[in-house]
Each structure stands twice: as C-alpha cells, then as structure tokens.
C-alpha cells in the first residue's frame, strides 16, 4: 500500500469548493427557461410544440458537454469559465434583444413586428433555438470546470462532492426565482439582462479561485467541513423556498426585498468560512491518501512526497511476481512495480475501477447500461421540468411560481441527499450507487401515476416526488462513472453520459408531450390546453419508461456489486484512479 503524504503548506482545495458554489449557481442558468418562455411564446406567436422545441434547444445546449469534457485534461479551469462567460453573454444577449425589441436598427430577423410574414417568424424561431443552445451551453463549460476540478481535489469523497455541487446547482433555480419575483418584479426582459451581464461577471471573478489543488485526504476535519457545507446548503434552500412562498402571499416593499436578498448572499458565501478558519487556525496534522493504482499516480505531482518500499531490480520483481502468481494473490501494486521495472512488458487492459480511455469505456456493457438507465430516468424528469408551467395551468394552477419553487427545492434535496446517502452506504456495506437510481425510478412511476390521475391534492405531492427523484438521477451518475471508469478521463466520459438528458427531452418532450398537448388544445379550440387530458397520455408513457429504467438500473447494480466490494473493502476507498492533475 502506498501512502501519499500531503506536504505542509500545500494549497488546500476548500477555497475552490467555496468558489464552486457560485459557479454552480451560474450552471443552473438553463433552469430559467420556464420564467421567460411565456414572453418568447408571446413575441414569436408560437404554439406549445414550438415552445417545447425551444426548451429542447435549451436542454441540448446545457448537456452538450463533450467538447469541454475532451478539453478537460488539456486546459486550465479558468479557460473554461472564460469561454462559458462569453457564451452566456452572447446567447442571452441575443434573446434579450429579441424579447425587448429595443434596438430598431437590428435586421428584420431580430425584430418581430406583428405584420411580418409567418416564414420570417419561423426563421427567427430557429435563430432563437441557436441562441438558447449557445446560452445554455455556457453551463456545460462552467459545470465541467468545477466538477472535474473538485472531483480530483476530493478523490476520496466523490459522492459527497457530487451531492454538494449538484445540490447547489439545484438551488440555483430557487435563487433565480427569488431574484425574478422580488428584485426584478416578474420581468422576463430584466431577467434576461441579468443572465446576459450578471452571470458572466460572477464567473469571471471566481475563475481565479477554481484550480487544481493537492488532493484532500481522510483527515478527521474533512468530515466536519463537509457537514458544515451541507448544512449551509440546506439552510439556504429552506430559506429560499420559504421566502418565495411568503413573497407570493404577502406584499413586500423594496427595503425588505434588498434585506432578504442580502441574507441569501450571506448564505451563499457561508462555505468560505472553512478556508478562513483553516487560515486563522491551521492544523498541523497530515492527510494520508491510500493509493492502489497506476505508476503514473506515484510521481505525477511535485507537491506530493511518496513513501515506497526500496526499488526492485527486474529480476527480483519477476521472482516476486512469480511467487505471487503461484499463491494466486498478485495485486495491482506488485504488477505495476514489475511492469515499471521491466519484468512485465505487456500492457494490461483496464478493468473496472481503473482509468479507462473513452474508446475503452465506450465498448463496455456497463457504459451503455449506465447511459440508458440515465437517459430513461433523467429524460422523463426533464420533460416535466420543461412543461411544468403548462402542466400547472392545465391542472388549474394560475400562478406556477410556487410550483416551480417546490420542484426546484426537491431537486436540491434529491441531489444533496443522494450524495450523502450513497456515500454512507457505499462505505458501510459497499452498496453500488446505482441501487438508488433504481429506487428513484420506482418512485417516479408513482409520481407519474399521480399526475395522470389528476386527483385533488396530488399535484404538489407528485411534483415534490418527481423533483427529488430527478435530483437523485443527476447526483448519482457522476461518482458512479468515476468509480467504474476512473478520474483521468472523467470529463469526457461523464459528458457523454449527460447526453441522455437532451436526447430524452427531444424524444419525450417534443415528440410526445408537445404533440399530445397541441392535439388536446386543438380539440378544445384554444392555444392553451386545460384539463387532465392535456398530459395524461404523456404521464402514462413516462411511467412505463421509468419501469424500463428501473430494470436496467437493477441489472447494473447486480453487475457492480463485486466492483464496489473491491473498491470499498474495509469501509475506505482504495483509490485506483489517477488524480488527474
């Protein structure tokens, strides 16, 4: 067993995690689509299916993370944040100019007077699809920067990190809803201006703090620090949902509004207390990281000292290796030492838990089981997210702000809770994280049946259940991929997994939900559909989709059980992947 001892004075990763909180709020910018989709629908005179297509463009942009994933091993995080800021500025800027029509000198394709032909409107719709895709794609660059960096900075706590980062990403919708309803007074144009200017400014400020650090070990203070960040996120999420509901019921003046926003900002910067505390009260304890892994791990960082056994000659390596083979218990460490000394010349193929290249992972059955399980679960969840405002109106809710707030809060609970619970059980009994994906998809079936029944009192319950389960799908996938296929190429492999989101949205939201909604609206003779039939068929189909996803998740869990027993033997993670730095 190799011990990596973090040198005194090494740069801790907690400043980067505290800064990542703000970046994750920016990552959630695609969640704003329901807040300004009505304005786009009105300006462009669209039907529901066309609005749904815009929503899919939004999802496609959000999930098209293959390019940042491929680049994650070649460029520093600040470059990702800089490019994401530019995409955010130009994408949302174009949408802002389209909605407001404030610049009369723009070409006709950007100005939509009521008299222009329908063909031009269609052309403009395609242009807005592109703008939405570009704007939402900023979240892919933001998310890749903070996720890859922090997963490598905290390699022994991947589930916890995934839960925290995904949780704050879920909170972002609540943050935007509060700003939209209180500060911006429900103005879609002001919200788009905030997305155009405000988000890039925040990300440009934070890009100096998101950077690779010495990997965090299993020091006793690490657990306490994570609990503090998790508690701060729960407090923030609770505060946001309560404030949103109260502000919807009670009229609040400007002074109180700014006070409430100031409290939100204080809660967002709460994780910064950890690096401040570590600076004021430095600890003299060393963090040990247990490694079982490739030879690249043993000398990849200049700020990490390595304590190993004396060097072996090729002949002695071969002799030791032969004796281990005879006993049948040769380990990765001995094999890798022998390879490094020349006793073994051939390169072995990676096995589960090692670092896979994308092409090596792509041909594995586990890879596609992960992808389809996520595609079915997350794709059905994002379909409800894209149509939640219309679902609420169809089922008799005129103001859907609270409904969106509940859904956002529950996404946060699912994301954070999945990270905490899966991390606990994976260390306790080596339970594969995909077990929780199966559980979530079973509950999603119940939620969709609640939606389809349209019984009184079930709308908010179904929305809450679905939000939690959708959050679980998002949170579980990242650490699962890193544990099966390693951290070295985590960026590109996880980015490909995320493609299940937009593909699911395209199939289930556009071709299914949009068509069913418009068909029912046409029967009623309206552009807006009212009643349970607007989405009933959609919900029943999505329940069946989640049933199939449950079966795939169970199969994957059974296949992964031996892998997790190997990785988490004795309750601690045997780090077999490169740190990726």
N, C-alpha and C positions, 0 to 999 in steps of 0.2 A: 504494500500500500504506500503510495507516495503522498507526502504532506507538502502542501504549498503554504508557506508562511508569509502573510502579508507584512511587508516591511513597515516599520514605524514611519509615520509621516506620509504614507500613501494616500492618494486622493480618495476620500470616501464617496460612495455613489448616491448619498441621500440628497445632495443639492440637485442632482439631475432628476431624482424622483419627484422632489417638490416642484421643480420647474415643469416636469412632465404633466403634472395636474392641470396646469394652464393650457398646455398644448392639447391635452385630451378634451378640454372644453372646446377648443377650436376644431378638433377632429369630428365633433358632433354637429358641425355646420349643416350637413345634409338633412338632419332631423327637422330643420326649419321649413322644409318644403310645404307641409300642411298649413303653415302660417301665412304663406304668400301665394299658395296655389289658387285660391279663390280670386285674387287680384289678376293673376295671369289668365285665368279662365274668362274673366270679365273683359279684359283688354283685348284678348285674342279671339273672343267669341267661340270658345271650344266646347265640345261635348265631353262627357265623362271619360270616354275611352281615350280621347286625345290628352286629357289631363293625366290619365293613368300612364300614357306613353311618356309624358314629361317626367312623371315620377320614376319610371323605369330608367330614363336617362340619368336622373339624379342617382339612382342606385348603382347604375353601371359605372358612373364616374367615381363614386365612393369606393367601389370594390375592385376597380382596375388597378391593382397594386403590383402587378407582375414586374413592371419596369422598375419601380423603387425597390422591389424585392431583389431583383437581379443586381441592382446597383448597390445594395446594402453592404457588400463586402469590399467595395471599391471607393466609396466616397464617404466623407465625414457627415455626421448628423446635421451640422449646420447647413450644408449644401441642400439637403432635403427640405429643411424648414424654409430656406430662402426660395427655392423653386415653388414650394407649396404656397407661400405667401403671394408670389406673382400670379399663380393660377387662380387663387382666391380673389385677388384684386380685379383681374381682367374678366373672369367669369361672372362674378356677382355684379361687377360694374356694368356689364352689358345688359344684364337682366334689370338692374335698377333703371338704366336709361330707357329701356323698353316699357317698363311699367309706368314710369312718371311722364314720359314723352316731353321732357323739359328742354331738350335741345332740338330746336326746329330745323337746324342745318343738317341733321343726320340724313343719310339716304333713306329712301322710302321703305326699305326693308326693316328699318329700325323704328319707323313711325307708323302708327296704326290708326289713321282717321277712319271713321265709320264708312266712308264711301269707297274704300279701296276694294278691288276685286277679291273674291274668295281665294283665288290662286296665290295671291301675294300673302294672304294670311297664312296659307299652308306653308309657303316658303319661310315665312317668319317663324312659324312653329318649329320647323326643322332647325333654324338658326338658334332658337332658344333651347332646343334639345342639346345642341352642341355646347352652348354657353353653360347650361346646367351640368353637363358632363364634365366640362373643364373646371367649373367652380367646385363641384363635389369631389373631383379627383384630388384637390388640394388635401382633403382629409386622408387620402391614401399615403401621400408623402409625409404629412405630419405624423400619422399613426405608425408608419414604418420606422421613422426616425426614433420615436420614443419607445416603441415596443421592442425592436431589435436591440437597442442600446441597453434598456433596463433589464431585459431577459438575460443578457450577457453579464450585466453588472450584478445581478442577483441570481446566479445559476442554480442555487440550492433551494430557491423559493419561487419556482416558476408559476405554480398555481396561485399563490398569494399575489404575486406581481400582476399576473393576468387579471385576477379579480379586481385589484385596485384600479389598474389602468382602464379596464373595461367599465368598471363601476363609474369612474369619473366621466368616461365617455357617455354613459347613460344619463348621468346627472346633467350633462350639457343641454339636453332638450329642456330640462326644467329651468336651467339658467336663462336660456333664450326666451322661454315662455314668460318668465318673470320680467325680464327686460322689455319684451314686446308689450306686455299688458300694462306695466306700471310706468316705465320710463318713456316708451315710445307711443303710448296711448293707443295700441292696436293698429298702428300704421304700418302697412306692408312695405311701403316705399322707404320709410325710415329704417326698418329692419334690414332691408337690402343694402342701404347705405352703411349701416353698422357692419354688416358682413363684408362689404367692399373695403372699408378703411380700418375698422376696429380690429378685426381678427388678424390681418397681416401685421399690424403694429405690435400686437401682443406676441406673435410668433417671432418676429424679428428681434424683439427684446429678449425672449427666452432662448434663442438659438445659441447664445454664448455659454449656456449652462448645461445643455444636453450634449454629453460627450462620454466616451468610454472611460471607465474607472477601474481600479483594482476590484476584482470580483469580491462581493461580500461573502464572508464565511458564516459559520454557525455560532457566532458569539451570542452569549445569552441576551445581550441588549437588543439584538436584531428582532427577536420575537416581540419585545416590548414596543419597539419603534413601529413595527407593522400594526400592532393593535392600536396604537395612537392614530396612525393614518386611517385605518379602517373606521375607528370611532369618529374621527373628524369628518369622513365622507358620509357616514350615516347621519350625523348631526346636520350636515349641510343639506342632504337630500330631504330629511324630515322638515327642516326649516323652509326649504323651497316649496314643498307641496302644501304645507300649512299656509304659508304666505300667499301662494297663488289662490287657494280656495277662499281665504279671508278677503283678499283684494277683489275677488269676483262677487262677493256678497256685500262688502262694505265699501263705501266711497272713501278713498284715501287722498289726502292733499299732497302737494309736491314735497313739502318738508319731510313728511313721514316717508314718502317714496324714496327719497335720497338716503334717509336713515336706514331703511330696510335693505337697500342695495349695498350700503356700506357694510352692514353686518354680513351680507353674502360674500363680499370681497374679503373680509377678515377670515371667514371660514375657509375660503379658497386658499389663503396663504398660510393656513394653520400648519400644513406639513413642513413648512420652512423652520418650524420650531426645533425640529430634530437636528439639522446641521448646526443651528445656532447653539443648541445645548451641547453638541459634540465639540464645538469650538471653545465654548466657555468652560466646559468640564471634560477635557479629553480623557479618554480611557487608555490605560497602559497595557490592556490585555491584547493578546494576539489572536487573530482569527485563522483557524486552520480549515482548509478546504481539502477534503479527501478526494483523491482522484484515482479512477481506474480508467485509463484512456490511451489515446494515441501518443506517439512520440512527439508530435507537434505541441502537445499540451505542456511538455516538460521544459521547453525553452522558448516559449513564444513571447514572453513579456520580460522586459528589462527590469521592471519594478517588482518582480516576484522571485524570491530565492527558493531553490529546490534542494530538498534534503533527500538523497537517494543512497542506495547501497553502493559499495565500490564498483567501478567499472569492470565488466566481464570481458574476457577475450572471446573471440568467435568460437574457439574450441571448447572453452568452458561453458559458454552459452549453449552450444549444441548438446554437450553432455547433460547439462541440467535439464534442457528441454526434452531430451530423450527419456530421462528418468521420470519426468512429469508425465510424459505420454504413456509410459508403462503403467503408472499409477492411475492414469485417466483423469487427472485433475489439473492439467495445464491451464493457466489463466491468461487473460489478455496481457497482463503486465509482462509475464515471462516471454510470451510470444513476441511482443513488441520489442522487448530488450534484445531478444535473439535476432529479430529482423534488423534492428538498428546496428547490431554488431556483425552482421553478415552471415549468421548461422542459418538464417532462412531467407531466401532470395525472393520467393514469390510473394505477391501482394494478395492478401486475403480479401474476399468480398465483405462489405459491411453487413452486419447483422442488426436486428432490431436493438435500438439503443445506441448504435454507433452513429457517426456522421455520414449521412447519405448525400451524394450529389443529387441534383434534381432529376437527372436522367435515370439514376439508380432507383430513386424513390418512385418515379413515375410508373415503373413496370411492376410494382408490388401490389398484391391484392389488398393489403392493409391501407395503402394510399387511396385506392378507389372506394373502399368501404367507408373510410373517413369522409371522402368527398361527397358521396351520395347521401350518407347519413346527415351531413351538414346541409347539403342542398335541399333536402326534403324538409328538414326542421326549420332552418333559418329562412328558406324561401317562402314557406307558408306564413311564417311570422311577419316577414317584411311586407307581405301582401296586405295584411291587416293594417300595418303601420301606414302604408301608402294611401289606404282608403278609409282611415279611421274617422276623419271628419264626415265623409259621406255616409259611413255606417251609422254614426251618431245621429245625423239628420234623418236618415231613413227610419231609425227606430225611435224618433220623437225627441231627440235632444237638440234644442236650437243652438245653444252655446256649447261648443265642444271643447272649450279651453280646459275645463276641469277633467274631461275625459282624456285629453292628451296628457294632462299633468299626471293623472293616475297611471297611465300607460308608461310614461317616462320614469316615474318613481319605481314602478315594479320592474322595469328593465334593469334599473340600477340594483335593486335588491337581488335579482337573479344573477347578475354579473358578479357582484361582490360576494354573494352567498355561495355561488358555485366555486369560486376560487378558494374560499375559506374551508368549505365542507369537503371538497375534493382533496385539498391538501391534507386535511386531518385524517381522512380515511385511507388515503394512499400511503401515509406513513404508519398508520395504525395496523392495517391488515393488507396493505398493497392492493387495494381495490382500484381497478382501472377507472380513470376519469370518465370514460365513455359510458359507464354504468349510469351516470347522472344524466347523460344525454337521452338515454332510453327512458328514464323516469320522467324527464321533462316532456318528451314527445307523447307519452301516455296521458299526461295531464293536459297537453294541448288538444288531444282528441276530445276530452271532456269540455274544454273551453269552446271549441268549435261547435259542439252539440248544443251548448248553452246559447251561443249566438244564433244558431239555426232555429232553436225553439222560440226565441224572441219572447220568453216569459217575462212578466213584470219583475223587476229587481235583479235580473240576471246580467244585464248589460255591463255594469261596472265590475261585477264579480268575474265575468268572462274576460274582460279587458285586463283586470289585475292578474289573473292566472296566466293569460297569454303573454303579458309583459314579462312576468317572472321567467317563464319557460323560454321565451325568445332570448332573454338575457343569459340564461344558462348555456344555450347553444353557442353564443358568441364567446363566452368566457372559457368554456371547456376546450374548444378546438385548439387554441394557441399552445397551451402547455402540453397537450396530447401530441401534437405534431413535433414539438421539440424533444419530447421523451422518446418517441419512436424513431425519428429521423435525425435527431441531433440539432445542435445550435449553429454549426458552421454555415449551413445553407438554409437556416431557418427562415430568413426573409423571403426568399423566392418560393419555398415550398408552402409556407403559410399563406402567401399572397395568392397562389394558385387555389388553395382551399377556399379562400374568400370569394372566388368567382361563383361559388354556389349561390351566393346572395343575389346578385343581379340576374343570373340565369333563372333562378326561382321566381324572382319578381317579374321577369319578362313572360314566363310561361303562365304563372298562376295569377298575376295581377292584370296583365294586358289581355291575354287570350282568354282568360277565364272570367275574372271579376269584372273587367271593363265591359266585355260583351254581354254578360248576364245583366249588369246594371242598366246599360243602354237599352237592351231589349225590353226590360220591365218598364223603364221610363217611357219608351215609345208606346207601350200598351196603355199607359196612363195619360198619354198625350202631353207630357211635360218634359222639360230638360232635366229636372230634378226628380229622382225617384223616391217614393215614400212607401214604407211598409216592410215587413219581414221578407217578402219575396225578392226584394232588390238584391240580396246577397245570400239567400238560403241555399241555393244550389252550390254556390261557391264554398260556403262553410262545410257542407256535407262532403264535397270533393276533398277539401283540405284535411278533414278528419281522416279520410281514407289515406291520404298522402302521409300523414303523420303515423298512421298504423304501419305502413311500409317502412318508414324511417325507424320506427321502434324495433322492428325485426332486424334491420341492418345494424343498429346500434348494439343489440344483444349479441349478434354474431361477432361483432368487433370486440366487444367486452370479453367474450369467451376466448378469442384468439390472443388478446393482450394480457390475460391473466398471468401466464408464465413470465412475460417480459417484465411486468411490474414487480413480480416476486423477486426477479433478479436485480432490478434497479433499486428497489427499496428494501433489500434484505437487512434485517435488524432495525428497521424503522428510520434509517438515514439514507439519503440519496447517494448512490455510487456514481459519481459524475463521469460518465464515459464519453462525453462530448467535449469538443474544443470550446473554449470560452468565446471564440470568435473574434477576439481582438487582433 
